[in-house]
């Protein structure tokens, strides 16, 4: 248990003791259950994607078109609206690249 979880559990217990004081017996601790909050899988996936997605990264046009070969119509329309940007690959060859939106990145990562 981390320090913040311990403090939260202690605070929960103290609140429970205040709501049900026992007169004449001292301040006996009252049993309370502590269950850590579970994050939904969707929120975890969204956090991970936000951490990994790089909006300024350039992707080669050829790989984008290969990635959307079997994509839904909406994804293909999105790619058709992207403007190619001239770029240079690792070997020094001139190519065209796209800056892809987050929706397209999510589709490529398989979470669409």
Residue pairs with C-beta under 8 A, 6 or more apart in sequence:
1 9
5 36
9 34
12 32
12 34
13 29
13 30
13 32
16 30
16 32
17 27
17 29
17 30
20 30
21 27
22 28
45 111
49 102
49 105
49 106
49 109
49 111
52 109
53 102
53 105
55 99
55 102
56 99
57 99
58 85
58 87
58 97
58 98
58 99
59 97
59 98
59 99
59 100
60 87
60 89
60 95
60 96
60 97
61 84
61 95
61 96
61 97
61 98
62 95
64 79
64 82
64 98
64 100
64 104
65 79
67 107
67 108
68 75
68 76
68 79
68 107
71 107
75 103
75 104
75 107
75 112
78 101
78 103
78 104
79 98
79 104
82 98
82 99
82 100
83 98
84 96
84 97
84 98
85 96
85 97
85 98
85 99
86 94
86 95
86 96
86 97
87 94
87 95
87 96
87 97
88 94
88 95
89 95
100 108
103 112
106 112
